[in-house]
Amino acid sequence: MQLSPLPARPFGKIRNITLKIPGPGLPRSGSITFREGEDAKKAVEHLNGFELAGRAMKVTEELDQNEAAGPSL
């Protein structure tokens, strides 16, 4: 399978990345925590709907109540 390249735009410094890859046929998900909220907003604006491996990515901003470090997506 060939993956489409992600847009060549840096969105900012990342604090943490979490990937959830369950068994076959189940949806995959993950989250990226940026150090700055504005960086997370830029990533959402540019990546929501971006096609990756023939599927549109769903990217949203989410505030993590358990971590005061910064906004996630």
C-alpha positions in Angstrom: 0.0 0.0 0.0 1.4 3.4 -0.9 0.7 6.3 1.5 0.2 9.9 0.3 2.7 12.2 1.8 1.5 14.5 4.5 1.6 18.2 3.8 5.2 19.5 4.3 4.2 22.1 7.0 5.5 22.0 10.5 2.8 22.6 13.0 4.9 23.1 16.1 6.6 21.2 18.9 4.9 17.9 19.9 4.8 16.9 23.5 3.3 13.4 23.1 1.9 11.0 20.5 -0.4 8.1 21.3 -1.6 5.5 18.8 -4.3 2.9 19.3 -4.2 0.0 16.9 -6.8 -2.6 17.8 -7.4 -5.9 16.0 -8.2 -6.4 12.3 -11.3 -4.6 11.1 -11.5 -2.2 14.0 -10.9 1.6 13.7 -7.5 3.0 14.5 -7.1 6.2 16.3 -4.5 8.3 18.1 -3.7 11.6 19.6 -1.0 14.2 19.3 -0.4 16.7 22.1 1.3 19.9 21.1 3.1 22.2 23.4 1.1 25.3 22.2 -2.6 25.5 21.6 -2.1 27.5 18.4 0.0 24.7 16.9 -2.8 22.2 17.5 -5.3 24.6 15.8 -3.0 24.9 12.8 -2.7 21.1 12.5 -6.5 20.7 12.7 -7.0 23.3 10.0 -4.5 21.7 7.6 -5.1 18.0 8.3 -8.8 17.6 8.8 -10.1 15.9 5.7 -6.6 15.2 4.3 -6.5 12.0 2.4 -4.2 9.3 3.7 -4.0 5.9 2.1 -7.3 6.6 0.3 -9.2 7.7 3.4 -10.0 11.2 4.7 -8.5 11.8 8.1 -10.8 13.1 10.8 -8.8 15.6 13.0 -10.4 17.5 15.8 -9.1 19.6 18.7 -9.7 18.2 22.1 -8.8 19.5 25.5 -7.4 16.9 27.8 -8.8 17.5 31.3 -6.2 15.1 32.9 -3.1 16.9 31.5 -2.4 20.6 32.0 0.5 20.4 29.6 -1.4 21.6 26.5 -4.1 21.0 23.9 -4.3 17.8 22.0 -5.8 16.7 18.7 
